[in-house]
Amino acid sequence: MRHSFHLLTSYAHGILAFTSDTQSIWEEDEDGGGNGCDCVVKIHSNDNLGTFLDVNGSVPIPPYLHREAVLSDKERYQNIYCKDGGSVAAPTAGLHFTDEVLKKLGDNTSLLTLHVGAGTFMPVLSTNAKDHSMHAEHFFINVGELRNVVQALEADKPLAVVGTTSTRTLESLYWLGIKKLRGLPNSQYMKQLELGQFEWIPLSVADPTTTPVAALNALIDGLSDNDIISGKTSLMITPNSYKMKVIDHLVTNFHAPDSTLMLLVSAFLGTQNDVTKIYEDAQRKGYRFLSYGDSCLFSKPGLELPSESAK
């Protein structure tokens, strides 16, 4: 039995959103993926961007809260281990972690930086989820942190990932490693890595047996611990098609039923587990849903949690 965990979580600081009315032409960034979530904003101010947003912006709480941000959101809607600006939302599964919890976890953790995109709140409106245009999100991970993940995998430690965005990033890193092994574009260091929405399908056909250790090692090969791997991913994880490659356990919130996040959870649980029944049971027991709601731990089907007495 595998006894110890390695946990991957993320830090990101929510960039402040405008609160005043803005009248302008929507100018889509050609690198934004065409998802209606990225545009060019020109600010006429002598202040730098950070100062301007601090003065004129507010915390970008999710639209489904149906209210304006209040002062307490600045502290509550943020991870205690946040570091860099750039995200438009908090990776909310991490809101549940306290200094005490992180102290108990000790060195069995790795961190990555996520810039959560506005598209994470976009519902899936198409009848077929594959027709949904998935938003791109940017990520940055220190090579030393990713090397810790690889060493944990080599030691056969279960990998517990905090949040759907962290899951999506780690799974994307696997496929980006496959791209590098095959010598495909966007796989060279110092060039932005990029993974398309369904690019994993032909990659899985070409490399059906490559292990997570081999794929992730391909990304860090020749790099020092202080180097940064960065890129963006539009990976869409859907049930009945996508099989998780890296993670064993998922710490996450209870999500909206029409979201891509719910599709990811369904894919993780597999066809043997009916996510609808799980959510109905959570409702009956009074669990709170969405960003300020409760957290839960899902495990890969067939994988048991180690006992507290295990050494």
Sine and cosine of phi, psi and omega as CSV:
sin_phi,cos_phi,sin_psi,cos_psi,sin_omega,cos_omega
0.00,0.00,0.62,-0.78,0.07,-1.00
-1.00,0.09,0.78,-0.63,-0.20,-0.98
-0.97,-0.24,-0.53,0.85,-0.12,-0.99
-0.91,-0.41,0.49,-0.87,-0.04,-1.00
-0.99,-0.14,0.42,-0.91,0.32,-0.95
-0.84,-0.54,0.80,-0.60,-0.12,-0.99
-0.93,-0.36,0.75,-0.66,0.07,-1.00
-0.94,-0.35,0.85,-0.53,0.04,-1.00
-0.72,-0.69,0.01,-1.00,-0.15,-0.99
-0.71,-0.71,0.51,-0.86,0.15,-0.99
-0.87,-0.49,0.62,-0.78,0.07,-1.00
-0.33,-0.94,0.59,-0.81,0.00,-1.00
-0.96,-0.30,0.83,-0.56,-0.05,-1.00
-0.91,0.42,0.86,-0.51,0.04,-1.00
-0.94,0.34,0.57,-0.82,-0.10,-1.00
-0.97,0.25,0.65,-0.76,-0.03,-1.00
-0.98,-0.19,0.44,-0.90,0.01,-1.00
-0.93,0.38,0.60,-0.80,0.08,-1.00
-0.94,-0.34,-0.36,0.93,-0.02,-1.00
-1.00,0.08,0.38,-0.92,0.02,-1.00
-0.92,0.40,0.70,-0.71,0.00,-1.00
-0.84,-0.55,0.80,-0.60,0.02,-1.00
-0.91,-0.42,0.90,-0.44,-0.07,-1.00
-0.25,-0.97,0.15,-0.99,0.09,-1.00
-1.00,0.07,0.75,-0.67,0.04,-1.00
-0.96,0.27,0.91,-0.41,-0.03,-1.00
-0.93,-0.37,0.98,-0.19,-0.08,-1.00
-0.94,0.33,0.73,-0.68,0.08,-1.00
-0.95,0.32,0.79,-0.61,-0.06,-1.00
-0.90,0.44,-0.31,0.95,0.04,-1.00
-0.99,-0.11,0.11,0.99,-0.09,-1.00
-0.99,0.12,-0.09,1.00,0.05,-1.00
1.00,0.02,0.02,1.00,0.04,-1.00
0.91,0.40,0.45,0.89,-0.08,-1.00
-0.99,-0.16,0.13,0.99,0.04,-1.00
0.96,0.28,0.18,0.98,-0.04,-1.00
-0.94,-0.34,-0.17,0.98,-0.03,-1.00
-0.85,-0.52,0.73,-0.68,0.04,-1.00
-0.52,-0.85,0.19,-0.98,0.04,-1.00
-1.00,-0.06,0.80,-0.61,0.02,-1.00
-0.88,-0.48,0.82,-0.58,0.04,-1.00
-0.97,-0.26,0.85,-0.53,-0.05,-1.00
-0.94,-0.33,0.83,-0.56,0.03,-1.00
-0.99,-0.11,1.00,0.00,-0.03,-1.00
-0.40,-0.92,0.49,-0.87,0.07,-1.00
-1.00,0.09,-0.17,0.99,0.02,-1.00
-0.98,0.20,0.45,-0.89,0.14,-0.99
-0.95,0.31,0.20,-0.98,-0.13,-0.99
-0.87,0.50,-0.70,0.71,-0.03,-1.00
-0.87,0.50,-0.71,0.70,0.01,-1.00
-0.91,0.42,-0.68,0.74,-0.02,-1.00
-0.87,0.49,-0.70,0.71,-0.02,-1.00
-0.94,0.33,-0.57,0.82,0.06,-1.00
-0.87,0.50,-0.60,0.80,-0.06,-1.00
-0.99,0.12,-0.65,0.76,-0.18,-0.98
-0.95,-0.30,-0.05,1.00,-0.10,-1.00
-0.93,-0.36,-0.03,-1.00,0.05,-1.00
-0.59,-0.81,0.25,-0.97,0.00,-1.00
-0.90,0.44,0.77,-0.64,-0.06,-1.00
-0.99,0.15,0.93,0.36,0.04,-1.00
-0.91,0.41,0.41,-0.91,-0.06,-1.00
-0.87,0.49,0.58,-0.82,-0.02,-1.00
-0.91,0.42,-0.41,0.91,-0.03,-1.00
-0.96,0.28,-0.08,1.00,0.11,-0.99
-0.97,0.24,-0.31,0.95,0.10,-1.00
0.82,0.58,0.71,0.70,0.07,-1.00
-0.37,-0.93,0.24,-0.97,0.09,-1.00
-0.99,0.16,0.43,-0.90,0.04,-1.00
-0.92,0.39,0.58,-0.81,0.06,-1.00
-0.89,-0.45,0.18,-0.98,-0.11,-0.99
-0.85,0.53,-0.62,0.78,-0.04,-1.00
-0.91,0.41,-0.37,0.93,0.01,-1.00
-0.90,0.44,-0.48,0.88,-0.05,-1.00
-0.89,0.46,-0.50,0.86,0.03,-1.00
-0.99,-0.12,-0.66,0.75,-0.10,-0.99
-0.96,0.29,-0.61,0.79,-0.05,-1.00
-1.00,-0.01,0.83,0.56,-0.05,-1.00
-0.33,-0.94,0.61,-0.79,0.09,-1.00
-0.97,0.23,0.55,-0.84,0.01,-1.00
-0.94,0.33,-0.29,0.96,-0.02,-1.00
-0.96,-0.28,0.38,0.93,0.01,-1.00
-0.89,0.46,0.43,-0.90,-0.07,-1.00
-0.67,-0.75,-0.85,0.53,-0.17,-0.99
-0.94,-0.33,0.49,-0.87,0.09,-1.00
-0.99,0.11,0.37,-0.93,0.08,-1.00
0.67,-0.75,-0.34,0.94,-0.02,-1.00
-1.00,0.10,0.50,-0.87,0.06,-1.00
-0.97,-0.23,0.12,0.99,0.09,-1.00
-0.31,-0.95,0.39,-0.92,0.04,-1.00
-0.99,0.12,0.60,-0.80,0.19,-0.98
-0.95,0.30,1.00,-0.06,-0.36,-0.93
-0.94,0.33,-0.34,0.94,0.06,-1.00
-0.88,0.48,-0.47,0.88,0.00,-1.00
-0.97,0.22,-0.15,0.99,0.02,-1.00
-0.90,0.44,-0.34,0.94,-0.09,-1.00
-1.00,0.09,-0.13,0.99,-0.06,-1.00
-1.00,0.00,0.76,-0.65,0.02,-1.00
-0.95,-0.32,0.18,-0.98,0.06,-1.00
-0.86,0.52,-0.61,0.79,-0.01,-1.00
-0.90,0.43,-0.68,0.74,0.01,-1.00
-0.90,0.43,-0.71,0.71,-0.01,-1.00
-0.90,0.43,-0.57,0.82,0.04,-1.00
-0.90,0.44,-0.65,0.76,0.02,-1.00
-0.92,0.38,-0.56,0.83,0.00,-1.00
-0.94,0.34,-0.52,0.85,0.07,-1.00
0.89,0.45,-0.73,-0.68,-0.08,-1.00
-0.99,0.11,-0.02,1.00,-0.02,-1.00
-0.99,0.12,0.61,0.80,-0.01,-1.00
-0.71,-0.70,0.46,-0.89,0.15,-0.99
-0.73,-0.69,0.48,-0.88,-0.06,-1.00
-0.83,-0.55,0.52,-0.86,0.16,-0.99
-0.66,-0.75,0.32,-0.95,0.01,-1.00
-0.98,-0.20,0.79,-0.62,0.01,-1.00
-0.85,-0.52,0.71,-0.70,0.17,-0.99
-0.97,-0.26,1.00,0.01,-0.04,-1.00
-0.89,0.46,0.75,-0.66,-0.05,-1.00
-1.00,-0.02,0.34,-0.94,0.02,-1.00
-0.89,0.45,-0.41,0.91,-0.01,-1.00
-0.90,0.43,-0.26,0.96,0.02,-1.00
-0.89,0.45,-0.35,0.94,0.02,-1.00
-1.00,-0.07,-0.06,1.00,-0.04,-1.00
-0.97,0.25,0.84,-0.54,0.01,-1.00
-0.95,0.31,0.39,-0.92,0.10,-1.00
-1.00,0.07,0.95,-0.31,-0.08,-1.00
-0.99,-0.13,-0.33,0.94,-0.03,-1.00
-0.98,0.22,0.50,-0.87,0.02,-1.00
-0.89,0.46,-0.67,0.75,0.06,-1.00
-0.98,-0.18,0.86,-0.51,-0.06,-1.00
-0.86,0.51,-0.44,0.90,-0.02,-1.00
-0.93,0.36,-0.25,0.97,0.04,-1.00
-1.00,0.05,-0.07,1.00,0.02,-1.00
-0.97,0.24,0.72,-0.70,0.04,-1.00
-1.00,0.10,0.95,-0.32,-0.10,-1.00
-0.97,0.23,0.66,-0.75,0.01,-1.00
-0.97,0.24,0.49,-0.87,0.07,-1.00
-1.00,-0.06,0.63,-0.78,0.06,-1.00
-0.78,-0.63,0.59,-0.81,-0.06,-1.00
-1.00,-0.07,0.54,-0.84,0.02,-1.00
-0.64,-0.77,0.43,-0.91,0.08,-1.00
-0.63,-0.77,0.75,-0.66,0.04,-1.00
-0.65,-0.76,0.75,-0.66,0.05,-1.00
-0.93,0.38,0.69,-0.72,-0.05,-1.00
-0.86,0.50,-0.60,0.80,0.02,-1.00
-0.88,0.47,-0.62,0.78,0.04,-1.00
-0.91,0.41,-0.69,0.72,0.00,-1.00
-0.92,0.39,-0.56,0.83,0.06,-1.00
-0.89,0.45,-0.59,0.81,0.08,-1.00
-0.87,0.48,-0.65,0.76,0.04,-1.00
-0.89,0.46,-0.70,0.71,0.00,-1.00
-0.88,0.47,-0.68,0.74,0.01,-1.00
-0.90,0.43,-0.59,0.81,0.06,-1.00
-0.91,0.42,-0.66,0.75,0.03,-1.00
-0.91,0.42,-0.64,0.77,0.02,-1.00
-0.91,0.42,-0.52,0.86,0.02,-1.00
-1.00,0.10,0.08,1.00,0.03,-1.00
0.90,0.44,0.55,0.84,0.08,-1.00
-1.00,0.06,0.70,-0.71,0.09,-1.00
-0.89,0.46,0.65,-0.76,-0.01,-1.00
-0.98,-0.20,0.90,-0.44,0.05,-1.00
-0.98,-0.18,0.85,-0.53,-0.08,-1.00
-0.94,-0.33,0.72,-0.70,-0.02,-1.00
-0.99,-0.11,0.95,-0.31,0.12,-0.99
0.98,-0.17,0.52,-0.85,0.01,-1.00
-0.93,0.36,-0.54,0.84,0.00,-1.00
-0.95,0.32,-0.62,0.79,0.10,-1.00
-0.89,0.46,-0.65,0.76,0.03,-1.00
-0.88,0.47,-0.74,0.68,-0.01,-1.00
-0.88,0.48,-0.63,0.78,0.01,-1.00
-0.92,0.38,-0.71,0.70,-0.03,-1.00
-0.91,0.42,-0.66,0.75,0.06,-1.00
-0.90,0.44,-0.60,0.80,0.04,-1.00
-0.91,0.42,-0.64,0.77,0.04,-1.00
-0.87,0.49,-0.58,0.81,0.07,-1.00
-0.86,0.51,-0.77,0.64,-0.06,-1.00
-0.94,0.34,-0.52,0.85,0.07,-1.00
-0.92,0.39,-0.55,0.83,0.12,-0.99
-0.91,0.42,-0.63,0.78,0.07,-1.00
-0.88,0.47,-0.67,0.74,0.02,-1.00
-0.87,0.50,-0.67,0.75,0.00,-1.00
-0.92,0.40,-0.65,0.76,0.03,-1.00
-0.87,0.49,-0.53,0.85,-0.02,-1.00
-1.00,-0.04,-0.02,1.00,0.03,-1.00
0.95,0.33,0.49,0.87,-0.02,-1.00
-0.99,0.10,0.31,-0.95,-0.03,-1.00
-0.87,0.50,0.30,-0.95,0.01,-1.00
0.89,0.46,0.54,0.84,-0.02,-1.00
-0.81,-0.58,0.24,0.97,0.01,-1.00
-0.98,-0.22,0.64,-0.77,0.00,-1.00
-0.87,0.49,0.56,-0.83,-0.04,-1.00
0.98,0.21,-0.01,1.00,0.20,-0.98
-0.93,-0.37,0.62,-0.78,-0.07,-1.00
-0.90,0.43,0.80,-0.60,0.09,-1.00
-0.96,0.29,0.53,-0.85,-0.02,-1.00
-0.50,-0.87,0.71,-0.70,0.04,-1.00
-0.81,-0.59,0.80,-0.60,0.00,-1.00
-0.98,0.22,0.17,-0.99,-0.13,-0.99
-0.84,0.53,-0.74,0.67,-0.02,-1.00
-0.85,-0.53,0.46,0.89,0.00,-1.00
-0.92,0.40,-0.35,0.94,-0.01,-1.00
-0.92,0.39,-0.39,0.92,-0.08,-1.00
-0.91,0.42,-0.83,0.56,0.04,-1.00
-0.91,0.42,-0.50,0.87,0.03,-1.00
-0.92,0.39,-0.61,0.79,0.01,-1.00
-0.94,0.35,-0.50,0.87,0.05,-1.00
-0.95,0.31,-0.65,0.76,-0.04,-1.00
-0.97,0.26,-0.56,0.83,-0.03,-1.00
-0.74,-0.67,0.97,0.26,-0.10,-1.00
-0.98,0.22,-0.26,0.97,-0.14,-0.99
-0.86,-0.51,0.08,1.00,-0.02,-1.00
-0.91,0.41,0.77,-0.64,-0.04,-1.00
-0.98,0.21,0.38,-0.92,0.09,-1.00
-0.85,0.53,-0.61,0.79,0.01,-1.00
-0.88,0.48,-0.70,0.71,-0.01,-1.00
-0.91,0.41,-0.67,0.75,-0.03,-1.00
-0.93,0.37,-0.72,0.69,-0.02,-1.00
-0.94,0.33,-0.57,0.82,0.07,-1.00
-0.89,0.46,-0.53,0.85,0.03,-1.00
-0.89,0.45,-0.56,0.83,0.00,-1.00
-0.95,0.30,-0.58,0.81,-0.10,-1.00
-0.99,-0.14,-0.03,1.00,-0.02,-1.00
-0.86,0.51,0.82,-0.58,0.05,-1.00
0.99,0.12,0.00,1.00,-0.03,-1.00
-0.97,-0.24,0.41,-0.91,0.05,-1.00
-1.00,-0.04,0.27,-0.96,-0.05,-1.00
-0.87,0.49,-0.45,0.89,-0.05,-1.00
-1.00,0.06,-0.12,0.99,0.04,-1.00
-0.94,0.33,0.39,-0.92,-0.02,-1.00
-0.89,-0.46,0.76,-0.65,0.14,-0.99
-0.98,-0.18,0.82,-0.58,-0.04,-1.00
-0.73,-0.68,0.34,-0.94,0.02,-1.00
0.11,-0.99,-0.23,-0.97,0.07,-1.00
-0.62,-0.78,0.50,-0.87,-0.04,-1.00
-0.74,-0.67,0.64,-0.76,0.12,-0.99
-0.91,-0.41,0.30,0.95,-0.02,-1.00
-0.79,0.62,0.77,-0.64,0.07,-1.00
-0.91,-0.41,0.86,-0.50,-0.04,-1.00
-0.97,-0.23,0.89,-0.45,-0.07,-1.00
-0.81,-0.59,0.49,-0.87,0.01,-1.00
-0.94,0.35,0.32,-0.95,0.04,-1.00
0.92,0.39,0.17,0.99,0.04,-1.00
-0.58,-0.82,-0.77,0.63,-0.07,-1.00
-1.00,0.05,0.72,-0.69,0.07,-1.00
-0.92,-0.40,0.83,-0.56,-0.01,-1.00
-0.86,0.51,0.67,-0.74,-0.06,-1.00
-0.98,-0.20,-0.46,0.89,-0.21,-0.98
-0.85,-0.52,-0.69,0.72,-0.24,-0.97
-1.00,0.06,0.47,-0.88,0.04,-1.00
-0.94,-0.34,-0.60,0.80,-0.04,-1.00
-0.73,-0.69,0.55,-0.84,-0.04,-1.00
-0.79,-0.62,0.86,-0.50,0.13,-0.99
-0.99,-0.12,0.84,-0.54,-0.08,-1.00
-0.41,-0.91,0.13,-0.99,0.08,-1.00
-1.00,0.06,0.05,-1.00,0.18,-0.98
-1.00,-0.02,0.86,-0.51,-0.21,-0.98
-0.98,-0.18,0.25,-0.97,0.07,-1.00
-0.92,0.40,0.63,-0.78,-0.12,-0.99
-0.92,0.40,-0.37,0.93,-0.05,-1.00
-0.98,-0.22,0.38,0.92,-0.10,-1.00
-0.97,-0.23,0.38,-0.93,0.10,-0.99
-0.92,0.40,-0.40,0.92,0.02,-1.00
-0.92,0.38,-0.63,0.77,0.05,-1.00
-0.91,0.40,-0.60,0.80,0.05,-1.00
-0.88,0.47,-0.66,0.75,0.02,-1.00
-0.89,0.46,-0.71,0.70,0.01,-1.00
-0.87,0.49,-0.68,0.74,0.01,-1.00
-0.89,0.47,-0.65,0.76,0.02,-1.00
-0.91,0.41,-0.62,0.79,0.00,-1.00
-0.92,0.40,-0.68,0.74,-0.03,-1.00
-0.96,0.30,-0.45,0.89,0.05,-1.00
0.99,0.14,0.13,-0.99,-0.08,-1.00
-0.94,0.33,-0.30,0.95,-0.01,-1.00
-0.96,0.28,-0.32,0.95,-0.04,-1.00
-0.89,-0.46,0.83,-0.56,0.00,-1.00
-1.00,0.06,0.96,-0.30,-0.05,-1.00
-0.90,0.45,-0.46,0.89,0.03,-1.00
-0.89,0.46,-0.70,0.71,0.00,-1.00
-0.91,0.41,-0.61,0.79,0.03,-1.00
-0.89,0.46,-0.69,0.72,-0.02,-1.00
-0.94,0.33,-0.61,0.79,0.05,-1.00
-0.89,0.45,-0.63,0.77,0.04,-1.00
-0.91,0.42,-0.63,0.77,0.04,-1.00
-0.90,0.44,-0.63,0.77,0.04,-1.00
-0.91,0.42,-0.69,0.72,0.00,-1.00
-0.88,0.48,-0.55,0.84,-0.04,-1.00
-1.00,0.01,0.06,1.00,0.12,-0.99
0.99,0.12,0.32,0.95,0.05,-1.00
-0.94,0.35,0.54,-0.84,-0.01,-1.00
-1.00,-0.06,0.62,-0.78,-0.09,-1.00
-0.98,-0.21,0.22,-0.98,0.12,-0.99
0.93,0.38,-0.26,-0.97,-0.29,-0.96
-0.84,0.54,-0.68,0.73,0.00,-1.00
-1.00,-0.08,0.32,0.95,-0.03,-1.00
-1.00,-0.05,-0.26,-0.97,-0.05,-1.00
-0.99,0.15,0.30,-0.95,0.05,-1.00
-0.96,-0.29,0.43,-0.90,0.03,-1.00
-0.65,-0.76,0.30,-0.95,0.03,-1.00
-0.88,-0.48,0.88,-0.48,0.09,-1.00
-0.96,-0.27,0.61,-0.79,0.04,-1.00
-0.89,-0.46,0.53,-0.85,0.03,-1.00
-0.84,0.54,0.69,-0.72,0.00,-1.00
-0.78,0.63,0.76,-0.65,0.01,-1.00
1.00,0.01,-0.10,0.99,-0.02,-1.00
-0.97,-0.25,0.84,-0.54,-0.01,-1.00
-1.00,-0.08,0.49,-0.87,0.09,-1.00
-0.98,0.21,0.61,-0.80,0.07,-1.00
-0.94,0.35,0.48,-0.88,0.01,-1.00
-0.96,0.27,0.38,-0.93,-0.02,-1.00
-0.90,0.43,-0.41,0.91,-0.02,-1.00
-0.99,0.11,-0.14,0.99,-0.02,-1.00
-0.93,0.37,0.63,-0.78,-0.01,-1.00
-0.97,-0.26,0.00,0.00,0.00,0.00
